Amino acid sequence: MSFSKLRFGRGKIFTTIVEDEDGRELQKFKVMEQDFPRVVKILSKQFGLKMRVIEKSDNDLNWLN
């Protein structure tokens, strides 16, 4: 496990709550915006969801700069 730099006041925080059919809370995740795709991948594996996460990046146009 590696540590990243502290990011004070940058980005957004997402709270994801996973509930069952009866409304009971199974898990709760609170993550920064840039870490959210990794959490969605973890959730899909953990709960057996059939989904694919595609991370969108603007790296395609970096060669223009």
Helices and strands as residue ranges (DSSP letters): E 13-19, E 25-32, G 33-35, H 36-46, G 59-64
